[in-house]
Amino acid sequence: MLELIFIGTGSAIESLNRFHSSFFIQTTEYNLLIDAGDCVSKALLKQKINYHSIDGIIFTHFHPDHFSGFGGLIIQMEFLQREKPLQIFTHYKLIPFVKNYLHLSYLFEKNISFDIEFIGFNHNEVFCVCDKIQVKSKSNMHIDAYKKYDEDNKIFFSSSSFLFNLKGKKLFYTGDIGTKDDLYLFSEEKIDYMITEITHISIEDILEAVKFLQPSRLYLTHISDDDGETIEKIINQTSAFDVPTIEAVDGMKIII
């Protein structure tokens, strides 16, 4: 069995109703957490997901609502005396950043109870997480606007959208995106499941992309407390494309 669990479906704006965006892919052999924003440890606890069951974590990008809970999650694993290794997947050029973040949080690999294995990927290349989970990353334009602040060209900018191949089913996760073009990064693929954020993109652009991509099912996430009307419009209009559209909520499970 392969199951996807929405851990958090909120936007970057704090909410009493939703945790920040994160989801969990659970298989019989490997469990993968996608993103680890603020309060992810509490969100996992609420969903009754044992921290030790997490085999790997993959990051789309390093905005706080997708990353800032990472250090706290490592601390919780340490408090609970985790022993099995943890794999961290990120673009290979960003591995030093993640290591520095841990070190500046006084979380040194030599001083914790379990091994952390850093696995770098490159955009446009398929990599294998396990036999049932293969991933392809493509760079999107979500953080390109920040490049103007990097006058010395010292920062490597990377924000990923992912195509997960889950036992032959294709799951397109947009992550946070920058323009409507990011919705078509995997347009050459037949998409079974599409998970799209709704904060940084217009209703019209989502509808146009869904009409073109024709996923078997669409899930909406990255939702603020004021997005009810937006969600209703998308759900009503995608019904004309025969694409079942679902508002993701924390704790929702999908059997794949």
C-alpha positions in Angstrom: 0.0 0.0 0.0 1.1 3.5 -0.8 -0.5 6.4 1.1 -0.2 10.2 1.0 -1.0 12.2 4.1 -1.4 16.0 4.1 0.5 17.1 7.3 -0.1 20.8 6.7 -2.2 22.6 4.1 -1.8 26.2 5.2 -0.1 29.2 3.5 2.8 31.2 5.0 0.2 33.1 7.1 -0.2 31.6 10.5 -3.6 29.9 11.1 -5.3 28.2 14.0 -6.9 25.9 11.4 -4.0 24.6 9.4 -0.3 23.9 9.7 2.2 25.0 7.1 2.4 23.1 3.8 3.9 19.6 4.2 2.9 16.1 3.2 4.0 12.6 3.9 4.4 9.7 1.4 4.1 6.3 3.2 5.1 3.0 1.7 5.8 -0.4 3.1 9.5 0.1 2.7 10.1 3.9 3.0 8.4 7.0 4.4 9.2 10.4 2.9 8.4 13.8 4.3 8.1 16.7 1.8 9.0 20.0 3.4 9.3 20.8 7.2 7.9 24.2 8.0 7.4 25.9 11.3 5.6 23.6 13.8 6.0 20.5 11.6 6.9 18.4 14.7 3.5 19.3 16.3 1.7 18.7 13.0 3.2 15.2 12.8 2.3 14.5 16.4 -1.3 15.6 15.7 -1.4 13.2 12.8 0.0 10.4 15.0 3.1 10.0 12.8 6.0 8.6 14.7 9.1 10.7 14.1 11.2 7.5 13.9 9.1 6.3 11.0 10.4 9.1 8.8 13.2 7.7 6.5 13.8 10.8 4.5 13.0 14.5 4.1 13.0 16.4 0.8 12.8 20.2 0.4 11.2 22.3 -2.3 12.8 25.5 -1.1 13.9 27.2 2.1 11.3 29.8 2.9 10.5 29.4 6.7 7.0 28.0 6.1 8.6 25.1 4.3 11.9 24.7 6.2 12.1 26.3 9.6 10.7 23.3 11.5 13.5 21.1 10.3 15.9 21.8 13.2 13.1 21.3 15.8 12.2 18.0 14.2 15.9 16.8 14.4 15.9 17.8 18.1 12.7 15.7 18.7 14.3 12.7 17.0 17.3 13.2 19.2 15.3 13.5 22.4 13.5 10.2 21.5 16.9 8.5 20.9 16.4 7.8 17.3 19.0 5.3 16.0 18.2 4.6 12.3 19.8 7.0 9.7 17.8 9.9 8.3 18.2 10.9 4.6 18.0 14.6 3.6 17.3 15.3 -0.1 18.0 18.8 -1.5 19.7 20.3 -4.6 23.4 19.3 -4.3 24.5 22.9 -4.3 22.4 23.5 -1.2 23.8 20.7 1.0 26.3 23.1 2.6 23.5 25.5 3.6 21.5 22.7 5.3 24.6 21.5 7.1 25.5 25.1 8.3 21.9 25.5 9.5 22.2 22.4 11.7 25.6 23.4 12.9 24.5 27.0 13.8 21.6 25.3 15.7 24.3 23.3 17.6 23.1 20.1 15.9 26.4 18.6 14.9 26.3 15.2 13.1 29.0 13.8 15.4 27.0 14.7 18.5 23.6 13.2 17.8 22.4 9.7 18.1 21.8 8.9 14.5 23.5 9.4 11.1 22.2 12.0 8.7 22.9 11.2 5.1 22.8 14.2 2.7 21.7 13.3 -0.8 22.0 15.9 -3.5 19.9 16.0 -6.7 20.1 18.0 -9.8 17.3 19.6 -11.7 15.9 17.7 -14.7 17.3 14.3 -13.5 15.3 11.4 -12.1 16.6 10.1 -8.8 15.4 7.1 -6.8 14.3 7.5 -3.2 13.3 3.8 -3.0 11.9 1.2 -5.3 8.4 2.7 -5.0 9.3 6.4 -5.1 11.2 8.1 -7.9 11.5 11.8 -8.2 12.3 14.4 -10.9 12.9 18.0 -9.8 12.6 21.1 -12.0 13.5 24.6 -11.1 10.6 27.0 -10.8 10.6 30.8 -10.6 9.2 31.2 -7.0 12.3 32.9 -5.6 13.8 34.5 -8.7 12.6 37.9 -7.5 15.2 37.8 -4.7 18.2 37.6 -7.1 18.4 41.4 -7.2 19.5 41.4 -3.6 22.5 39.1 -4.4 24.8 41.7 -5.8 27.9 39.6 -5.4 26.3 36.5 -6.9 27.1 34.4 -3.8 23.8 32.7 -3.4 22.5 29.7 -5.3 18.8 30.2 -5.9 16.7 27.0 -6.2 13.0 26.3 -5.7 11.7 23.0 -6.9 8.6 21.6 -8.3 8.5 17.8 -8.2 7.2 15.0 -10.3 6.8 11.9 -8.1 6.5 8.5 -9.8 4.7 6.4 -7.2 4.4 2.8 -8.4 3.7 4.0 -11.9 1.3 6.8 -10.9 2.5 10.4 -11.6 2.1 13.0 -8.9 2.9 16.6 -9.8 3.6 18.8 -6.8 4.0 22.4 -7.9 5.4 23.6 -4.6 5.3 27.4 -4.3 5.6 28.8 -7.8 6.5 32.2 -9.4 4.5 32.4 -12.6 1.9 30.5 -14.5 4.7 28.9 -16.6 5.7 26.9 -13.6 2.4 25.0 -13.9 3.6 23.5 -17.1 7.0 22.2 -16.1 5.9 18.6 -16.5 3.5 19.2 -19.4 5.0 16.3 -21.3 3.8 13.8 -18.7 0.4 12.2 -18.1 -0.3 13.4 -14.6 -2.5 11.3 -12.4 -2.5 13.5 -9.3 -1.8 17.2 -9.2 -1.2 19.1 -5.9 -1.1 22.9 -6.5 -0.6 25.8 -4.2 -3.2 28.6 -4.6 -1.4 31.6 -3.0 1.0 32.8 -5.7 -1.1 32.1 -8.8 -4.5 33.3 -10.1 -7.6 31.2 -10.4 -7.6 31.8 -14.1 -4.1 30.4 -14.5 -4.9 27.3 -12.4 -8.0 26.7 -14.5 -6.1 27.1 -17.8 -3.4 24.7 -16.6 -5.9 22.1 -15.4 -7.8 22.2 -18.7 -4.5 21.6 -20.5 -2.9 19.0 -18.2 -6.1 17.1 -17.4 -4.9 15.4 -14.2 -7.1 12.6 -13.0 -7.5 14.5 -9.7 -6.5 17.9 -8.4 -5.8 18.9 -4.8 -5.6 22.5 -3.6 -3.2 23.4 -0.8 -1.2 26.4 0.6 -4.5 27.8 1.8 -5.1 30.8 4.0 -8.2 31.4 6.2 -9.5 33.8 3.6 -9.3 31.5 0.6 -12.8 30.0 0.8 -14.2 31.9 -2.1 -11.2 31.1 -4.3 -11.4 27.4 -3.5 -15.1 27.3 -4.3 -14.6 29.0 -7.7 -11.8 26.6 -8.7 -13.8 23.5 -7.6 -17.0 24.7 -9.4 -15.2 25.5 -12.6 -12.8 22.5 -12.8 -15.9 20.3 -12.7 -16.5 21.4 -16.3 -13.2 19.8 -17.3 -14.2 16.5 -15.6 -11.3 16.9 -13.2 -12.4 16.1 -9.6 -11.0 18.9 -7.4 -10.5 18.6 -3.7 -9.6 21.2 -1.0 -6.8 19.5 1.0 -7.1 19.7 4.8 -4.7 18.7 7.4 -4.8 14.9 8.0 -6.4 14.1 4.7 -5.2 10.7 3.3 -5.0 9.5 -0.3 -4.5 5.9 -1.2 -2.4 5.5 -4.3 
